[in-house]
Amino acid sequence: MKENLETIPLIDAFSAEDECPFCFLERKAEQHALSFILGSAYMEDDIREATDKVGFCRHHYKMMYDYGNRLGSALILSTHLKKLNKEMAKEMAAFTPGKSSLAARLKKNAPEAGPKTSLGDWAKKKEQSCYVCDHYQTIYNRYLDTFFHLYRKNKEFQELFAKSKGFCLPHFGDLVERAEERLNDAQKKEFYPALFSIMKENYKRLQEEVEWFVVKNDYLHKDEPWGTSADSVQRAMQKCAGGYPADPVFQQKR
């Protein structure tokens, strides 16, 4: 299989026999981004400008804290907070409370359809804005396109795909959505049955592994072999929602 800078990460991910190759890629990209911004990059003006603008989500703030470079995080936060405070003051100055009504106050248990105020909308957008998420999303879109390029053109990659363990539900959904854009009708007739077969087979496999994990925790079966079920709980969690719940904390190498 011919490899280049675009295809090598994807081929490596599928060769790793992970529960989801795209989770594998996401973890690598996420860790690379954190090492980059908390290495020496936080001293560079263009990087600080980007992190000041978008900030980080809750998940990646936690990863930054765990990474261990407190000074790097403090430098990033010091300039980000300056920008945030200016924006917040501007939003507060422009804010006008809505008119209250008895009917609105009585609807305490009504489901929220989204922010009802300009300030609420601003805060929600800040909550969803993240330098690391944006970094990965850009790379991820290229990975999806590369996946379908290899799937259409490369027999060896088709074999890797066929032998894979499938995908987590979030990445499975993304694959289906992107297939609608990248494959013609004839290719879809081939791709979807293959993808669905891989997903059904591997989700059934995990269900059986988790079921055996439960059985093994009964003292009547304590002497029977674990087989592949010993780490099935974390792999099943990954399959259902993505990510690696059993991963150790990602920390700065000293």
Residue pairs with C-beta under 8 A, 6 or more apart in sequence:
1 7
1 11
1 154
1 156
1 157
3 11
6 142
6 146
7 146
7 150
9 25
9 28
9 143
10 21
10 25
10 143
10 146
10 147
10 150
11 150
11 157
11 160
13 21
13 22
13 24
13 25
14 21
14 157
14 160
14 161
14 164
15 160
16 24
17 164
17 165
18 24
18 165
19 165
19 166
19 168
19 202
19 206
19 235
19 238
19 239
20 165
20 166
20 167
20 168
20 171
20 238
20 239
20 242
21 164
21 167
22 140
22 143
22 167
22 168
22 171
22 174
23 168
23 171
23 238
23 242
23 243
23 244
25 139
25 140
25 143
26 136
26 140
26 242
26 243
27 243
27 244
27 247
29 135
29 136
29 139
29 140
30 60
30 63
30 132
30 136
31 250
33 131
33 132
33 135
33 136
34 60
34 63
34 64
34 67
34 132
34 250
35 67
35 252
37 47
37 51
37 72
37 76
37 131
37 132
38 64
38 67
38 69
38 72
38 73
38 252
39 72
41 47
42 48
42 51
42 72
42 75
42 76
43 75
48 75
48 76
48 79
50 131
51 76
51 79
51 80
51 131
52 79
52 80
52 82
52 83
53 83
54 129
54 130
54 131
54 134
55 80
55 84
55 126
55 129
55 130
55 131
56 64
56 130
56 131
56 132
57 127
57 128
57 129
57 130
57 132
57 133
58 127
60 130
60 131
60 132
60 133
63 132
63 250
64 73
64 76
65 73
66 249
66 250
66 251
67 73
67 250
67 251
67 252
68 251
68 252
68 254
69 252
84 126
87 122
91 118
91 119
91 122
92 119
94 118
95 117
95 118
95 119
97 117
98 116
98 117
114 121
114 124
115 121
115 123
115 124
144 174
144 175
144 178
145 178
145 182
147 175
147 178
148 178
148 179
148 182
148 183
150 157
151 157
151 158
151 161
151 191
152 183
152 187
161 194
161 198
162 194
162 198
164 198
165 198
165 202
165 205
166 172
166 198
166 199
166 201
166 202
166 203
166 239
167 175
167 199
168 238
168 239
168 240
168 241
168 242
168 243
169 239
169 240
169 241
169 242
170 241
170 242
171 242
172 195
172 199
175 195
176 192
176 195
179 188
179 191
179 192
179 195
180 188
183 191
202 239
203 239
206 232
206 235
206 236
206 239
207 236
209 227
209 228
209 229
209 232
209 235
209 236
210 229
210 232
210 233
210 236
212 226
212 227
212 229
212 232
213 226
213 229
213 230
213 232
213 233
215 221
216 222
216 224
216 226
216 229
231 246
234 244
234 245
234 246
237 243
237 245
238 244
238 245
